[in-house]
């Protein structure tokens, strides 16, 4: 029997990238789509067919479904950050709700033209759908608990869940609702395990203070490899229209992670409470009841929480080691440094590296890496209509520095000049955004350490919270080379 044709939407997210590796290794024919990657495209397996597709555009989605005609669809594409959903509620709903409708509409249209076409769609839903029900569950929550989401992201995932149900009932599209609980693994960004791993990796060999928030919260953490196994089994054995929790089963407090990190890193950790890391509301316990999933598929998690800590720390420690090999704490000369150009290029996927200014990356790379060795954030002011800001922010994230440094991208400056090689700052000229760079960078800012600022940098850059370690302006090369 031929291997199924598989479509993974959002393949450049953490879960999608791991799923692609698993399926390609098993010999499946896999197509993955992406719009705003949150992992390095170069880390995806060679056997994967990669297509750019914006889930928000119905025609684009229809073209991909028609072209690929997948037997199995793993719908992972989403705006997946709850905190971002408060600031970008409309974008979150457009992507997660209308995007899901676009996918099912594309499949429905193809089924009308080709009645024998009958794919399985596994929709990535979320424990965030349960919301307030988690506050009162007193233990692992089951699928029949009320969906009472507490933020726009949770609302969007409840809608994703219900759309999957609706298209099964109205059009017999075999949709399966996978309600995913706290999951982590290598390449994860923005959860407590990956944040701890990044901070521990940055500590000296003997250890030190670690910034922490609420250590009392209890979570049933799930290894991404176990999640992938559950999703694949649901595609084979899940009942159409049904909802399934996918949760870890070892419940630990956030504080219990610290000795696990000490064991895997060999460093002594002293927790340092930081009020900025405390949330206004924080569920005391998040855990799901897997009984329905176990009965349908025979699935069981194979990884302990300590395994997750070990694997995520190994990934982040590797990134920290790469950073250490590229740091240069001496003052650099301005001319091109090919090794640093190549290192910066390695950190960027082709879709980012090739944006308009490839020829100048070699000139800027030495200054970028010098900025990593001095305190402060990075200011990039109008250089080539914002594409350098995007590249620097992407590189910071890949180096695991997205929690330590931010790229501030200004859209305007007038008569601004600074030339301080020892401080890593350089710039000259005048610039005003007439190419929609601000709007473009704003769309990226929810997944990268990037803060676009609309205003004159001459007046505002020195007023930011941290001193700038690096400034690069839209400049005249001849002036600087002289």
Secondary structure, DSSP 8 states (H G I E B T S, - for coil): ----EEEEETTTSHHHHHHHHHHHHTT-EEEEEESS-SS-GGGS-TT-EEEE--TT-HHHHHHHHHHH--SEEEE--S---HHHHHH-HHHHHIIIIIHHHHHHHHHHHHHHHSTT---EEEEEEEGGGTBHHHHS-SS-B-TTS--B-SSHHHHHHHHHHHHHHHHHHHH--EEEEEEE-SEE-TT--SSHHHHHHHHHHHS-TTEEEEEE--S--EEE-EEHHHHHHHHHHHHHH--TT-EEEE--S-EEETTHHHHHHHHHH--EEEEEE-GGG--SS--SEE-B--HHHHHHH-------HHHHHHHHHHHHHHHHHHHHHH---S---SS--HHHHHHHHHTS-HHHHTSS-HHHHHHHHHHHHHHTTSSSEEEEESGGGGHHHHHHHHHHHHTT-TTT--EEEEEEEEEEEEEEGGGTEEEEEEEE--S-HHHHHHHHTTTSSEEEEEEEHHHHGGGSSS-EEEEEES--HHHHH-
